[in-house]
C-alpha cells in the first residue's frame, strides 16, 4: 500500500509539472501570431537560439517534479510543509509568466512575475535543504536559469517599452524580404493604430519595387488583405526615417 501511495505521489508531481508546462505552452511562440510578435522584439545579445528553450525546460521540469516528490517523501515537519507550499507557489508563478509575456504581450508584468518566481525558487532551495539536500540541489540549475531569464526579460522590457502595442509582421516571405528604399513615412504612420493603407502608401511600395515582380505582388497583397503600411518595414523599424 505504501509503495502504491508513493508511486501515485510521483505521478501526481509529474502531472502537476506537466500541467504547468502545458498551460504555458498555450501561449508559447508556437502560435503564428505570437511568433510574429516575438520576432519584432529587440532582444539582448545573449538571447539563446529558440531551439535551446524546450531542451532546457524539459530538463528543468523533470528535476522540478523529482525534487518535489523527494520532499514529499520526507518525514512530516514544518519545514517539509513549508517547502511543499513553496514548490506549489513557484509552479503557479512559472505557468503565469508565459501568459503574461507571450499571451498578453507584457514583458513588464512578466518581469515582476519572474522576479517573484526567482524569489520563490531561492526560498524553496533554502527550505528544502533542511528536509532533503538532494531535492534542494535539484533546484539549483532551475534557479540559475531563471536568474538568466530575469536578465533577458528585463532587457526586453527595457528596450521594448511599447511591446504591448506592437503589431505582428506580415507572415509572408514576399513582404518580409522586400528590398527597402529610402522611405520617410509621415507622422500619422508612426502610430500603431493605423488606418487602412491609402493609394499613396501603395504607390510608395510600387515605386520602391517597380523593377521587382515580388514587390508588385506584395503591393497587390497590401491592397487585397488591407495590410498596414509599416508591416513592410523591418521588425521594429516601422518608424524608420531614411
Secondary structure, 3 states (H helix, E strand, C coil): CHHHHHHHHHHHHHHHHHHHHHHHHCCCCCCHHHHHHHHHCCCCCCCCCHHHHHHHHHHHHHHHHHHHHHHHHCCCCHHHHHHHHHHHHHHHHHHHHHHHHHHCCCHHHHHHHHHHHHHHHHHHHHHHCCCCHHHHHCCHHHHHHHHHHHHHHHHHHHHCCCHHHCCCCCCCHHHHCCCCCCCECCHHHCCCCCCCCCHHHHHHHHHHCCCCHHHHHHHHHHHHHCCCHHHHCCCCCCCCEC
